[in-house]
Amino acid sequence: MVRKVLFKIKGMHCTSCAMNIDGELEDTEGVKLTKTSYAKQQTEVTFDSEKISVDKVISTIKKLDDRYDARVSKD
């Protein structure tokens, strides 16, 4: 099942951070599309929930930089 989830990300310090997150997530099996915004400190991820979990998306973001704190947005 395809899902779209918004994640808040603390710890990004430039637009290159957003580009790195998009690149890493887009190379991850099951991820269809990402849209990361440094200005909004968030990423929207469209993914196949049968191939990748929300927890795996979060761990993929966090492994890029130990300063990143990614969580599902409650907004």
VMD Tcl script that builds the backbone (N, CA, C; Angstrom):
set m [mol new atoms 225]
animate dup $m
set s [atomselect $m all]
$s set {name element resname resid chain x y z} {
  {N N MET 1 A 0.840 -1.183 0.000}
  {CA C MET 1 A 0.000 0.000 0.000}
  {C C MET 1 A 0.887 1.250 0.000}
  {N N VAL 2 A 0.588 2.171 -0.874}
  {CA C VAL 2 A 1.357 3.413 -0.955}
  {C C VAL 2 A 0.843 4.392 0.088}
  {N N ARG 3 A 1.781 4.950 0.840}
  {CA C ARG 3 A 1.455 5.941 1.884}
  {C C ARG 3 A 2.271 7.205 1.639}
  {N N LYS 4 A 1.743 8.329 2.103}
  {CA C LYS 4 A 2.475 9.603 2.096}
  {C C LYS 4 A 2.495 10.091 3.536}
  {N N VAL 5 A 3.710 10.279 4.069}
  {CA C VAL 5 A 3.872 10.677 5.466}
  {C C VAL 5 A 4.782 11.894 5.531}
  {N N LEU 6 A 4.412 12.846 6.382}
  {CA C LEU 6 A 5.220 14.037 6.626}
  {C C LEU 6 A 6.047 13.821 7.883}
  {N N PHE 7 A 7.354 14.026 7.764}
  {CA C PHE 7 A 8.279 13.884 8.880}
  {C C PHE 7 A 8.891 15.241 9.202}
  {N N LYS 8 A 8.930 15.597 10.470}
  {CA C LYS 8 A 9.660 16.779 10.929}
  {C C LYS 8 A 11.101 16.346 11.174}
  {N N ILE 9 A 12.049 17.173 10.750}
  {CA C ILE 9 A 13.460 16.847 10.924}
  {C C ILE 9 A 14.168 18.020 11.576}
  {N N LYS 10 A 14.687 17.808 12.759}
  {CA C LYS 10 A 15.519 18.814 13.415}
  {C C LYS 10 A 16.969 18.477 13.117}
  {N N GLY 11 A 17.793 19.503 13.019}
  {CA C GLY 11 A 19.220 19.294 12.849}
  {C C GLY 11 A 19.760 19.580 11.466}
  {N N MET 12 A 18.896 19.838 10.482}
  {CA C MET 12 A 19.400 20.234 9.165}
  {C C MET 12 A 19.954 21.645 9.284}
  {N N HIS 13 A 21.113 21.893 8.682}
  {CA C HIS 13 A 21.698 23.225 8.793}
  {C C HIS 13 A 21.934 23.920 7.448}
  {N N CYS 14 A 21.528 23.271 6.344}
  {CA C CYS 14 A 21.673 23.909 5.033}
  {C C CYS 14 A 20.858 23.145 3.989}
  {N N THR 15 A 20.759 23.710 2.797}
  {CA C THR 15 A 20.006 23.047 1.733}
  {C C THR 15 A 20.677 21.757 1.275}
  {N N SER 16 A 21.984 21.654 1.451}
  {CA C SER 16 A 22.678 20.407 1.106}
  {C C SER 16 A 22.186 19.257 1.980}
  {N N CYS 17 A 21.837 19.544 3.221}
  {CA C CYS 17 A 21.274 18.513 4.102}
  {C C CYS 17 A 19.994 17.954 3.478}
  {N N ALA 18 A 19.134 18.838 3.018}
  {CA C ALA 18 A 17.876 18.414 2.406}
  {C C ALA 18 A 18.136 17.580 1.153}
  {N N MET 19 A 19.095 18.000 0.354}
  {CA C MET 19 A 19.437 17.253 -0.865}
  {C C MET 19 A 19.999 15.871 -0.522}
  {N N ASN 20 A 20.813 15.792 0.523}
  {CA C ASN 20 A 21.368 14.498 0.934}
  {C C ASN 20 A 20.270 13.561 1.426}
  {N N ILE 21 A 19.328 14.096 2.184}
  {CA C ILE 21 A 18.219 13.284 2.674}
  {C C ILE 21 A 17.389 12.769 1.499}
  {N N ASP 22 A 17.054 13.648 0.563}
  {CA C ASP 22 A 16.294 13.216 -0.614}
  {C C ASP 22 A 17.044 12.131 -1.380}
  {N N GLY 23 A 18.318 12.340 -1.599}
  {CA C GLY 23 A 19.109 11.373 -2.358}
  {C C GLY 23 A 19.153 10.013 -1.693}
  {N N GLU 24 A 19.390 9.999 -0.397}
  {CA C GLU 24 A 19.474 8.735 0.337}
  {C C GLU 24 A 18.120 8.026 0.363}
  {N N LEU 25 A 17.062 8.759 0.635}
  {CA C LEU 25 A 15.738 8.130 0.678}
  {C C LEU 25 A 15.309 7.613 -0.687}
  {N N GLU 26 A 15.579 8.377 -1.736}
  {CA C GLU 26 A 15.180 7.952 -3.077}
  {C C GLU 26 A 15.935 6.712 -3.534}
  {N N ASP 27 A 17.098 6.450 -2.949}
  {CA C ASP 27 A 17.868 5.237 -3.254}
  {C C ASP 27 A 17.454 4.050 -2.385}
  {N N THR 28 A 16.495 4.255 -1.490}
  {CA C THR 28 A 16.046 3.214 -0.572}
  {C C THR 28 A 14.872 2.461 -1.182}
  {N N GLU 29 A 14.954 1.134 -1.155}
  {CA C GLU 29 A 13.894 0.306 -1.729}
  {C C GLU 29 A 12.557 0.596 -1.057}
  {N N GLY 30 A 11.541 0.795 -1.882}
  {CA C GLY 30 A 10.195 1.049 -1.385}
  {C C GLY 30 A 9.816 2.512 -1.379}
  {N N VAL 31 A 10.801 3.404 -1.423}
  {CA C VAL 31 A 10.510 4.847 -1.441}
  {C C VAL 31 A 10.229 5.268 -2.875}
  {N N LYS 32 A 9.098 5.907 -3.065}
  {CA C LYS 32 A 8.681 6.344 -4.399}
  {C C LYS 32 A 9.088 7.787 -4.690}
  {N N LEU 33 A 8.912 8.672 -3.681}
  {CA C LEU 33 A 9.139 10.102 -3.894}
  {C C LEU 33 A 9.424 10.771 -2.561}
  {N N THR 34 A 10.329 11.747 -2.578}
  {CA C THR 34 A 10.589 12.542 -1.376}
  {C C THR 34 A 10.594 14.018 -1.751}
  {N N LYS 35 A 10.249 14.834 -0.781}
  {CA C LYS 35 A 10.274 16.292 -0.960}
  {C C LYS 35 A 10.716 16.870 0.383}
  {N N THR 36 A 12.002 17.170 0.483}
  {CA C THR 36 A 12.573 17.674 1.728}
  {C C THR 36 A 12.769 19.180 1.635}
  {N N SER 37 A 12.394 19.877 2.703}
  {CA C SER 37 A 12.532 21.326 2.762}
  {C C SER 37 A 13.386 21.706 3.970}
  {N N TYR 38 A 14.534 22.300 3.688}
  {CA C TYR 38 A 15.385 22.809 4.765}
  {C C TYR 38 A 14.662 23.931 5.506}
  {N N ALA 39 A 14.009 24.825 4.769}
  {CA C ALA 39 A 13.332 25.977 5.381}
  {C C ALA 39 A 12.214 25.548 6.337}
  {N N LYS 40 A 11.508 24.487 5.982}
  {CA C LYS 40 A 10.408 24.004 6.825}
  {C C LYS 40 A 10.851 22.923 7.801}
  {N N GLN 41 A 12.106 22.462 7.652}
  {CA C GLN 41 A 12.633 21.400 8.524}
  {C C GLN 41 A 11.743 20.160 8.477}
  {N N GLN 42 A 11.432 19.721 7.245}
  {CA C GLN 42 A 10.552 18.571 7.092}
  {C C GLN 42 A 10.811 17.855 5.774}
  {N N THR 43 A 10.313 16.629 5.692}
  {CA C THR 43 A 10.322 15.894 4.441}
  {C C THR 43 A 9.008 15.146 4.299}
  {N N GLU 44 A 8.490 15.138 3.092}
  {CA C GLU 44 A 7.290 14.374 2.779}
  {C C GLU 44 A 7.750 13.175 1.966}
  {N N VAL 45 A 7.402 11.983 2.422}
  {CA C VAL 45 A 7.876 10.764 1.783}
  {C C VAL 45 A 6.692 9.925 1.332}
  {N N THR 46 A 6.699 9.561 0.057}
  {CA C THR 46 A 5.717 8.637 -0.491}
  {C C THR 46 A 6.422 7.301 -0.645}
  {N N PHE 47 A 5.837 6.252 -0.049}
  {CA C PHE 47 A 6.520 4.959 -0.035}
  {C C PHE 47 A 5.532 3.799 -0.035}
  {N N ASP 48 A 6.035 2.630 -0.378}
  {CA C ASP 48 A 5.263 1.400 -0.365}
  {C C ASP 48 A 5.427 0.776 1.016}
  {N N SER 49 A 4.367 0.789 1.806}
  {CA C SER 49 A 4.457 0.315 3.188}
  {C C SER 49 A 4.640 -1.199 3.290}
  {N N GLU 50 A 4.522 -1.904 2.184}
  {CA C GLU 50 A 4.796 -3.341 2.184}
  {C C GLU 50 A 6.287 -3.618 2.011}
  {N N LYS 51 A 7.048 -2.592 1.587}
  {CA C LYS 51 A 8.483 -2.749 1.365}
  {C C LYS 51 A 9.339 -2.005 2.381}
  {N N ILE 52 A 8.786 -0.946 2.970}
  {CA C ILE 52 A 9.554 -0.139 3.925}
  {C C ILE 52 A 8.600 0.419 4.983}
  {N N SER 53 A 9.071 0.481 6.208}
  {CA C SER 53 A 8.251 0.984 7.317}
  {C C SER 53 A 8.585 2.434 7.631}
  {N N VAL 54 A 7.724 3.067 8.395}
  {CA C VAL 54 A 7.976 4.422 8.880}
  {C C VAL 54 A 9.274 4.433 9.698}
  {N N ASP 55 A 9.466 3.423 10.550}
  {CA C ASP 55 A 10.686 3.348 11.369}
  {C C ASP 55 A 11.940 3.263 10.512}
  {N N LYS 56 A 11.864 2.548 9.389}
  {CA C LYS 56 A 13.027 2.431 8.492}
  {C C LYS 56 A 13.312 3.778 7.822}
  {N N VAL 57 A 12.271 4.521 7.458}
  {CA C VAL 57 A 12.475 5.857 6.884}
  {C C VAL 57 A 13.214 6.730 7.900}
  {N N ILE 58 A 12.740 6.700 9.143}
  {CA C ILE 58 A 13.370 7.499 10.197}
  {C C ILE 58 A 14.819 7.078 10.417}
  {N N SER 59 A 15.081 5.785 10.486}
  {CA C SER 59 A 16.459 5.334 10.719}
  {C C SER 59 A 17.371 5.669 9.541}
  {N N THR 60 A 16.828 5.663 8.334}
  {CA C THR 60 A 17.616 6.050 7.152}
  {C C THR 60 A 18.028 7.516 7.239}
  {N N ILE 61 A 17.123 8.367 7.681}
  {CA C ILE 61 A 17.437 9.790 7.849}
  {C C ILE 61 A 18.482 9.973 8.946}
  {N N LYS 62 A 18.259 9.324 10.079}
  {CA C LYS 62 A 19.161 9.500 11.223}
  {C C LYS 62 A 20.566 8.979 10.963}
  {N N LYS 63 A 20.703 7.957 10.123}
  {CA C LYS 63 A 22.039 7.409 9.879}
  {C C LYS 63 A 22.900 8.353 9.031}
  {N N LEU 64 A 22.278 9.299 8.340}
  {CA C LEU 64 A 23.021 10.265 7.542}
  {C C LEU 64 A 23.829 11.233 8.404}
  {N N ASP 65 A 23.269 11.595 9.553}
  {CA C ASP 65 A 23.928 12.560 10.434}
  {C C ASP 65 A 23.334 12.382 11.830}
  {N N ASP 66 A 24.174 12.200 12.814}
  {CA C ASP 66 A 23.667 11.954 14.168}
  {C C ASP 66 A 22.989 13.182 14.780}
  {N N ARG 67 A 23.058 14.335 14.108}
  {CA C ARG 67 A 22.355 15.531 14.592}
  {C C ARG 67 A 20.895 15.561 14.144}
  {N N TYR 68 A 20.534 14.719 13.166}
  {CA C TYR 68 A 19.154 14.712 12.675}
  {C C TYR 68 A 18.238 14.000 13.660}
  {N N ASP 69 A 17.115 14.631 13.932}
  {CA C ASP 69 A 16.073 14.039 14.759}
  {C C ASP 69 A 14.806 14.032 13.916}
  {N N ALA 70 A 14.442 12.879 13.404}
  {CA C ALA 70 A 13.288 12.749 12.519}
  {C C ALA 70 A 12.131 12.089 13.256}
  {N N ARG 71 A 10.951 12.672 13.083}
  {CA C ARG 71 A 9.721 12.139 13.701}
  {C C ARG 71 A 8.546 12.371 12.774}
  {N N VAL 72 A 7.545 11.524 12.899}
  {CA C VAL 72 A 6.322 11.730 12.120}
  {C C VAL 72 A 5.658 13.012 12.621}
  {N N SER 73 A 5.273 13.864 11.688}
  {CA C SER 73 A 4.618 15.127 12.044}
  {C C SER 73 A 3.211 14.861 12.527}
  {N N LYS 74 A 2.815 15.548 13.566}
  {CA C LYS 74 A 1.452 15.439 14.099}
  {C C LYS 74 A 0.522 16.461 13.455}
  {N N ASP 75 A 1.089 17.352 12.637}
  {CA C ASP 75 A 0.292 18.418 11.992}
  {C C ASP 75 A -0.570 17.874 10.872}
}
mol reanalyze $m
mol bondsrecalc $m
mol representation Tube
mol addrep $m
